[in-house]
Amino acid sequence: MVNHTLDGFLSSTLKIIGEVELPIHQNFLVAEHTKLDGLSRIYSHQQSLAQCRHWLDVNYPNVERVAVSSNGEAARRLKNEWHSAAIAGDVAAAEYGLHKLYSNIEDNPSNTTRFLIIGHEAIAPSGQDKTSIVVSAHDKAGALIEILKPLSYHGVSMTSIETRPERPNKWAYVFFIDMNGHIDEPNVSAAIADIRPLVKDVRVLGSYPKAVL
């Protein structure tokens, strides 16, 4: 998960109305003026650096890795730097006229990234759906166990959970939970209804069709 994406939902009324999973391939890019024997810095988004960590450890273990806001920004920086390289995709390479020194350097050849489609409308059940909620828990022992029990009781399968700080409250957390099923299905709605009295707040971020790769 990209943390600032999750944090954006905390202050937004937008809903998740769909998801797309795309295969992601990372390339090692250099500019025409790059001097490989003096390479001292590699730019990329922190997610891409993590996805290529083993490759970087093997091939460029002593070169500084610098996380920037996007892979596009990483590629853009090479324009004025002769000692730097970037990790980015084909679009960034074409946009900034860079050379792919190495292709497909991601550690996992089956690497995919999940993108969320957001909007204002509610989506009707498709038969193959997921529901995402964000839960603001009480600061007490066993809070997460209490949240998960209704899912188990109603036979709802959780597919992922992420924890983020509940700003500005210190030592308070929210949980982003994905589960199989649509909010209109009786077991899903019943599980969420049972969670509500156990927590400070629960918000349904959306029910939407599962991604098809």
C-alpha positions, -999 to 999 in steps of 0.1 A, spaced: 0 0 0 10 36 -6 5 53 28 -4 87 15 -31 72 -7 -47 56 24 -44 88 43 -62 106 16 -94 86 23 -94 99 59 -103 134 47 -122 126 15 -159 117 8 -149 99 -24 -158 62 -27 -139 33 -42 -159 23 -73 -135 -1 -89 -100 -16 -89 -75 -25 -116 -45 -47 -112 -17 -41 -138 16 -59 -143 44 -35 -134 79 -37 -150 107 -15 -138 136 -3 -160 170 11 -151 172 44 -170 201 66 -179 204 98 -200 226 102 -230 251 122 -209 252 99 -180 287 87 -170 282 52 -157 317 50 -141 307 80 -119 272 69 -110 265 80 -74 227 83 -72 196 63 -82 162 80 -81 128 64 -79 96 63 -59 100 44 -26 77 16 -38 98 10 -69 130 11 -49 115 -16 -26 104 -37 -56 139 -37 -70 159 -40 -37 176 -73 -44 186 -63 -79 200 -31 -66 219 -49 -38 235 -71 -63 243 -46 -91 247 -13 -74 252 -20 -37 272 12 -30 252 37 -49 228 60 -30 191 54 -34 170 85 -33 132 83 -30 112 110 -48 75 117 -53 71 97 -85 90 77 -111 83 105 -135 100 129 -112 129 104 -110 133 104 -148 130 142 -151 159 147 -127 183 129 -151 181 158 -175 205 180 -156 226 153 -138 254 133 -153 260 111 -123 225 98 -117 201 70 -129 164 64 -124 141 34 -120 109 39 -140 86 24 -166 85 27 -204 63 58 -204 88 78 -183 117 66 -205 99 78 -237 87 110 -222 122 121 -211 142 105 -239 161 81 -216 179 49 -225 169 16 -209 202 2 -196 184 -27 -180 148 -39 -184 125 -57 -161 147 -54 -130 118 -59 -105 126 -87 -80 93 -104 -86 86 -111 -123 49 -114 -115 48 -80 -98 15 -62 -101 2 -30 -87 -34 -24 -76 -50 9 -87 -82 22 -72 -109 39 -92 -127 66 -72 -159 85 -76 -191 95 -59 -216 69 -70 -225 36 -54 -219 5 -75 -244 -23 -78 -234 -59 -70 -217 -78 -98 -215 -112 -81 -177 -110 -77 -172 -80 -54 -150 -66 -26 -159 -41 1 -134 -17 17 -140 0 51 -120 22 74 -124 17 111 -114 41 139 -107 19 169 -107 26 206 -73 28 222 -75 -4 243 -61 -39 244 -78 -64 221 -94 -37 199 -84 -53 166 -96 -88 178 -130 -72 186 -132 -57 151 -124 -90 133 -147 -113 153 -179 -101 135 -163 -109 101 -155 -144 113 -190 -149 128 -208 -139 96 -185 -158 73 -169 -128 57 -134 -134 43 -109 -105 49 -85 -101 20 -62 -74 35 -57 -50 64 -35 -19 68 -29 2 99 -24 40 98 -21 66 126 -53 85 133 -42 121 130 -39 142 150 -45 118 179 -14 104 193 -13 66 198 -46 62 180 -50 41 148 -74 34 120 -76 1 101 -83 -1 64 -99 -35 58 -108 -52 25 -132 -81 24 -149 -103 -1 -185 -95 -9 -208 -65 -15 -223 -42 12 -257 -52 -1 -251 -89 8 -267 -98 41 -236 -113 57 -214 -83 48 -239 -57 60 -245 -77 92 -208 -79 100 -203 -42 95 -234 -35 116 -219 -56 144 -186 -37 142 -201 -3 146 -209 -4 184 -174 -17 191 -155 12 176 -154 50 175 -163 51 138 -166 28 107 -170 41 72 -177 21 41 -152 33 14 -170 13 -13 -182 -20 -27 -169 -27 -62 -161 -55 -87 -129 -74 -81 -101 -67 -104 -95 -90 -134 -58 -90 -144 
